[in-house]
Amino acid sequence: MTTINIYTFNVQFYRDKHPGDVFAFIKKNASAHKIDVICLQEHDISIPMELTSLPNEGSWDEKQKSKHTHYQIPGYKLAAYCITGEKHLRAGFFGDKYKRFSNNVLANCILVKEDLLVQDKINNIKIDSKCTAPRSGCMVKVKDMWIACVHLCGGRYDDEEFSKISKDDKLLPEEKYSKLQELIDERDNELTRLYKVQNFDIITGDFNSYETKEIAKTHLIKAAYSGYINLLSDDIKDKYTQYASSGHNALVKLKLNRSYTYSDESGDNKINQTSYYGNVVDWVYHNNTKLRVDTVFQITSLDFSDHNGVIVYFKINEQPTFKNKYLKYKNKYLNLKFCKKIIQL
């Protein structure tokens, strides 16, 4: 039985942590779980994992470059990446002396085990139109499976546009609801755009989205999140819970299956927390005709990021071939023939 093991993790652009320490943590988990493909979100693309493969986005001198060569994750190669947003100045990890221009820290990248063939890849797929910070995705093809890595719009502290529209008294109610609905639909639209570029078999990443609007409402009230609590009407609050749980509908329409569900209780294919703020906003979906979930692991990572990682073991379903179909129908015919003989006796 062929398998493929996926590890997805939002590294929070190595905030407050040295990238080398984060990579060592990722490598430890990847080795222990025999990971084939690592999908990282919020990877600052100016931190090279392979200096020959990534564009040099800052004014690095040779001394600075040499300090970053150990950021590579041994045993894995950079297969695909996407750059998002405008360049901006941010402090380096060796102090303000090494400030540099960096591409937006919401970039993503996909790493593949060195001995695995990367059959194809697509970098820098622009997928958003309304997000405050531009978003994009990337994909690789490994073991005949297309795997996508994304970081979608929205999120608990990225909802300024929703708040702005909901408080705009100049808008008529129908105009306000229409504009809010556009925000609600945006994640679904992002995923549909990505799928139109290439039909993916697995998609991983930070969706910034709860599993359902009911789960969103329960968690936002429990957390006393002001962006929800301070909304002026129940109708607007209902719109917000739709906004906070959107994105899943598009994947369901594309006939992809959620690889695990949120639950406070332990159990098969259940995850109880991927965000520092609680609950699950990071997801993996898969093509159920090609793959089935074997095991799911939550990787506690809050010492390194504001997200936990997730690992999913997949088993690849045997795809029907002409030979397999022939043998299937041959056996069916022979069994039928044998049954007729028994009846005659």
C-alpha positions as CSV (number, residue, x, y, z in Angstrom):
1,M,0.0,0.0,0.0
2,T,1.5,3.4,-1.1
3,T,1.3,6.1,1.5
4,I,2.0,9.9,1.7
5,N,2.6,11.7,5.0
6,I,1.9,15.5,5.2
7,Y,3.0,18.0,7.8
8,T,1.4,21.4,7.8
9,F,2.5,24.2,10.2
10,N,2.1,28.0,10.4
11,V,5.5,29.2,11.6
12,Q,4.3,32.7,12.4
13,F,7.3,34.2,10.4
14,Y,9.7,32.9,13.2
15,R,8.4,35.7,15.4
16,D,10.6,35.9,18.6
17,K,12.3,32.7,17.6
18,H,15.5,32.1,15.7
19,P,14.6,30.3,12.4
20,G,17.3,27.7,13.0
21,D,15.6,26.6,16.2
22,V,12.2,26.3,14.5
23,F,13.7,24.3,11.6
24,A,15.3,22.0,14.1
25,F,11.9,21.4,15.7
26,I,10.3,20.8,12.3
27,K,13.1,18.4,11.4
28,K,12.7,16.4,14.6
29,N,8.9,15.9,14.0
30,A,9.4,15.2,10.3
31,S,12.0,12.5,11.0
32,A,9.9,10.9,13.8
33,H,6.8,10.7,11.5
34,K,8.6,9.9,8.2
35,I,7.1,13.0,6.6
36,D,7.1,13.2,2.8
37,V,5.9,16.7,2.3
38,I,6.2,19.8,4.7
39,C,3.8,22.7,4.1
40,L,4.8,25.9,5.9
41,Q,2.7,29.1,6.1
42,E,3.9,32.6,7.2
43,H,7.4,31.7,6.1
44,D,9.4,34.8,5.6
45,I,10.7,34.2,2.1
46,S,13.8,36.3,2.7
47,I,15.1,33.7,5.0
48,P,16.6,31.2,2.5
49,M,16.5,27.5,3.1
50,E,18.4,26.9,-0.1
51,L,20.4,30.0,-1.1
52,T,20.6,28.9,-4.7
53,S,16.8,28.4,-5.0
54,L,15.3,31.5,-3.5
55,P,15.5,35.0,-4.8
56,N,17.7,37.3,-2.7
57,E,15.2,39.8,-1.4
58,G,17.5,41.9,0.8
59,S,20.9,43.5,0.6
60,W,22.7,40.5,2.2
61,D,26.4,40.5,2.3
62,E,28.4,37.2,2.4
63,K,28.8,37.3,6.2
64,Q,25.0,37.5,6.6
65,K,24.4,34.8,4.1
66,S,26.8,32.4,5.8
67,K,24.8,32.8,9.1
68,H,21.6,31.6,7.3
69,T,23.0,28.5,5.5
70,H,22.1,26.3,8.4
71,Y,18.4,27.2,8.1
72,Q,18.0,24.3,5.6
73,I,16.0,21.3,6.9
74,P,18.4,18.4,6.4
75,G,16.8,15.7,4.2
76,Y,14.3,18.0,2.6
77,K,14.4,20.2,-0.5
78,L,12.5,23.4,-1.3
79,A,10.0,22.4,-4.0
80,A,7.6,25.4,-4.3
81,Y,6.9,28.8,-2.7
82,C,4.8,31.8,-3.0
83,I,5.6,35.4,-2.2
84,T,2.8,37.7,-0.9
85,G,2.5,41.4,-0.3
86,E,4.9,44.3,-0.6
87,K,8.4,44.5,0.6
88,H,8.8,46.1,4.0
89,L,11.6,46.8,6.5
90,R,11.8,44.5,9.5
91,A,14.4,43.8,12.1
92,G,16.8,40.8,11.5
93,F,17.2,38.0,14.0
94,F,20.7,39.3,14.9
95,G,19.5,42.7,16.1
96,D,18.6,46.0,14.4
97,K,22.0,46.1,12.7
98,Y,20.8,43.5,10.3
99,K,17.5,45.1,9.4
100,R,16.6,44.1,5.8
101,F,13.8,44.4,3.2
102,S,11.7,41.4,3.4
103,N,8.8,40.1,1.3
104,N,5.5,39.8,3.2
105,V,5.8,37.4,6.0
106,L,2.6,35.6,4.9
107,A,4.5,33.7,2.2
108,N,4.2,29.9,2.0
109,C,6.6,27.2,1.0
110,I,6.5,23.4,0.4
111,L,9.4,21.1,1.2
112,V,9.7,17.6,-0.2
113,K,11.8,14.7,1.1
114,E,15.1,14.7,-0.9
115,D,14.7,11.2,-2.3
116,L,11.2,11.9,-3.6
117,L,10.7,13.0,-7.2
118,V,8.9,16.3,-7.6
119,Q,6.9,15.7,-10.8
120,D,5.7,19.3,-11.2
121,K,5.3,22.5,-9.3
122,I,3.5,25.9,-9.5
123,N,4.8,28.9,-7.6
124,N,3.2,32.2,-6.7
125,I,-0.5,31.6,-7.5
126,K,-2.4,34.8,-6.7
127,I,-5.8,33.9,-5.2
128,D,-7.2,36.9,-3.4
129,S,-9.0,40.1,-4.4
130,K,-10.3,41.7,-1.2
131,C,-7.8,40.7,1.5
132,T,-6.0,43.5,3.4
133,A,-2.8,41.6,3.0
134,P,-2.5,39.9,-0.5
135,R,-2.5,36.1,-0.4
136,S,-1.2,33.5,-2.7
137,G,-0.7,29.7,-2.9
138,C,1.7,27.2,-4.3
139,M,1.5,23.5,-5.3
140,V,3.7,20.5,-6.0
141,K,3.0,17.1,-7.6
142,V,4.5,14.2,-5.7
143,K,3.5,10.5,-6.0
144,D,1.0,11.6,-8.7
145,M,-0.8,13.7,-6.1
146,W,-1.1,17.5,-6.4
147,I,-0.6,19.1,-3.0
148,A,-1.5,22.8,-2.3
149,C,-0.3,25.1,0.5
150,V,-2.3,28.2,1.3
151,H,-2.9,30.9,3.9
152,L,-6.4,32.4,3.4
153,C,-7.8,35.8,4.1
154,G,-9.4,36.9,7.3
155,G,-8.9,35.8,10.8
156,R,-9.6,36.9,14.3
157,Y,-7.2,39.9,14.1
158,D,-7.5,40.5,10.4
159,D,-11.2,41.6,10.3
160,E,-10.8,45.3,10.0
161,E,-12.8,45.5,6.8
162,F,-15.7,43.6,8.3
163,S,-15.7,46.0,11.3
164,K,-15.5,49.0,9.0
165,I,-18.4,47.9,6.8
166,S,-20.6,46.9,9.8
167,K,-20.2,50.3,11.4
168,D,-20.7,52.4,8.3
169,D,-24.0,54.3,8.9
170,K,-23.9,55.8,5.4
171,L,-24.7,52.4,3.9
172,L,-28.3,51.2,3.4
173,P,-28.9,47.8,5.2
174,E,-29.1,45.9,1.9
175,E,-25.8,47.6,0.7
176,K,-24.1,46.7,4.0
177,Y,-25.3,43.1,3.9
178,S,-24.1,42.8,0.3
179,K,-20.7,44.0,1.1
180,L,-20.4,41.8,4.2
181,Q,-21.5,38.8,2.0
182,E,-18.6,39.6,-0.4
183,L,-16.2,39.2,2.5
184,I,-17.9,36.0,3.7
185,D,-17.6,34.5,0.1
186,E,-13.9,35.5,-0.3
187,R,-12.3,32.4,1.2
188,D,-14.5,30.2,-1.0
189,N,-13.6,32.3,-4.0
190,E,-9.8,32.0,-3.1
191,L,-10.0,28.2,-3.0
192,T,-12.0,28.1,-6.2
193,R,-9.4,30.2,-8.0
194,L,-6.7,28.0,-6.8
195,Y,-8.5,24.8,-7.9
196,K,-9.0,26.3,-11.4
197,V,-5.3,26.7,-11.8
198,Q,-4.7,23.0,-11.0
199,N,-7.1,20.4,-9.5
200,F,-5.4,19.5,-6.2
201,D,-5.7,16.2,-4.4
202,I,-4.6,17.6,-1.0
203,I,-4.8,21.1,0.3
204,T,-3.2,22.2,3.6
205,G,-2.8,25.5,5.4
206,D,-4.1,28.2,7.7
207,F,-7.7,28.8,6.6
208,N,-8.3,31.4,9.4
209,S,-11.6,29.6,9.6
210,Y,-13.5,27.6,12.2
211,E,-15.2,24.3,11.2
212,T,-18.8,25.7,11.5
213,K,-20.6,28.9,12.3
214,E,-21.9,27.3,15.5
215,I,-18.4,26.4,16.7
216,A,-17.2,29.9,15.8
217,K,-20.0,31.5,17.8
218,T,-19.3,29.3,20.9
219,H,-15.6,30.0,20.8
220,L,-15.8,33.8,20.1
221,I,-18.2,34.2,23.1
222,K,-16.1,32.0,25.3
223,A,-13.0,34.0,24.4
224,A,-14.9,37.3,24.8
225,Y,-13.5,38.5,21.5
226,S,-14.3,42.2,21.1
227,G,-14.4,42.0,17.3
228,Y,-17.5,39.8,17.7
229,I,-18.9,40.9,21.1
230,N,-19.0,44.6,20.2
231,L,-21.0,44.2,16.9
232,L,-24.2,46.1,17.1
233,S,-26.9,43.6,16.1
234,D,-27.6,39.9,16.1
235,D,-27.9,39.9,12.3
236,I,-24.4,41.3,12.0
237,K,-23.1,38.9,14.6
238,D,-24.6,36.0,12.5
239,K,-22.8,37.4,9.4
240,Y,-19.6,37.5,11.4
241,T,-19.9,33.8,12.4
242,Q,-20.4,33.0,8.7
243,Y,-17.3,35.0,7.9
244,A,-15.3,33.3,10.6
245,S,-16.2,29.8,9.3
246,S,-16.2,30.3,5.6
247,G,-14.0,28.5,3.0
248,H,-15.2,25.0,3.7
249,N,-18.2,25.2,1.3
250,A,-16.0,25.5,-1.8
251,L,-14.0,22.4,-0.9
252,V,-17.2,20.4,-0.2
253,K,-18.6,21.5,-3.6
254,L,-15.3,20.3,-5.2
255,K,-16.0,17.0,-3.6
256,L,-13.0,17.1,-1.2
257,N,-13.2,15.7,2.3
258,R,-12.0,17.2,5.5
259,S,-9.2,15.1,6.8
260,Y,-10.0,15.6,10.5
261,T,-12.6,17.5,12.6
262,Y,-12.5,19.7,15.7
263,S,-13.3,18.2,19.0
264,D,-12.5,18.9,22.7
265,E,-12.4,15.1,23.1
266,S,-9.7,12.8,21.8
267,G,-10.6,10.3,19.2
268,D,-9.9,9.1,15.6
269,N,-9.1,12.0,13.2
270,K,-9.9,14.7,15.8
271,I,-7.8,17.8,16.6
272,N,-8.6,20.1,19.6
273,Q,-6.4,23.1,19.0
274,T,-4.2,24.6,16.2
275,S,-4.4,28.3,17.2
276,Y,-2.9,29.9,20.3
277,Y,-6.3,31.5,20.8
278,G,-8.0,28.1,20.9
279,N,-10.0,25.9,18.6
280,V,-8.9,24.8,15.0
281,V,-8.3,27.1,12.1
282,D,-5.7,25.1,10.2
283,W,-7.1,22.4,7.9
284,V,-6.3,19.6,5.5
285,Y,-8.7,18.4,2.8
286,H,-8.2,15.5,0.5
287,N,-9.7,13.7,-2.6
288,N,-11.5,10.8,-1.1
289,T,-11.5,8.8,-4.4
290,K,-7.7,8.8,-4.4
291,L,-6.8,8.9,-0.7
292,R,-8.0,7.8,2.7
293,V,-6.9,9.1,6.1
294,D,-4.9,6.6,8.2
295,T,-3.8,8.6,11.2
296,V,-3.8,12.3,12.4
297,F,-1.5,13.9,14.9
298,Q,-1.6,17.3,16.6
299,I,2.0,18.6,17.0
300,T,2.2,20.9,20.0
301,S,4.2,23.8,18.8
302,L,3.1,26.9,20.8
303,D,6.7,27.4,22.1
304,F,7.7,28.2,18.5
305,S,4.6,29.8,16.9
306,D,1.0,30.9,17.6
307,H,-0.1,27.7,15.8
308,N,0.2,24.0,16.4
309,G,1.2,21.8,13.5
310,V,-0.8,18.9,12.1
311,I,0.4,15.7,10.6
312,V,-1.8,13.5,8.4
313,Y,-0.9,10.0,7.2
314,F,-2.7,9.1,4.0
315,K,-3.0,5.8,2.2
316,I,-3.2,6.1,-1.6
317,N,-6.1,4.2,-3.0
318,E,-5.2,1.8,-5.8
319,Q,-6.5,3.5,-9.0
320,P,-8.3,1.3,-11.5
321,T,-6.3,0.3,-14.6
322,F,-7.3,-1.5,-17.7
323,K,-5.6,-4.6,-16.4
324,N,-7.4,-4.4,-13.0
325,K,-10.8,-3.8,-14.7
326,Y,-10.2,-6.8,-17.1
327,L,-9.3,-9.1,-14.2
328,K,-12.3,-7.8,-12.2
329,Y,-14.8,-8.6,-14.9
330,K,-13.0,-11.9,-15.8
331,N,-13.4,-13.1,-12.3
332,K,-17.0,-11.9,-12.2
333,Y,-17.7,-13.9,-15.4
334,L,-16.0,-17.0,-14.2
335,N,-17.9,-16.9,-10.9
336,L,-21.2,-16.5,-12.8
337,K,-20.3,-19.4,-15.0
338,F,-19.4,-21.6,-12.0
339,C,-22.7,-20.7,-10.3
340,K,-24.7,-21.7,-13.4
341,K,-22.9,-25.1,-13.4
342,I,-23.8,-25.6,-9.7
343,I,-27.5,-24.8,-10.5
344,Q,-27.5,-27.3,-13.4
345,L,-26.2,-30.0,-11.0
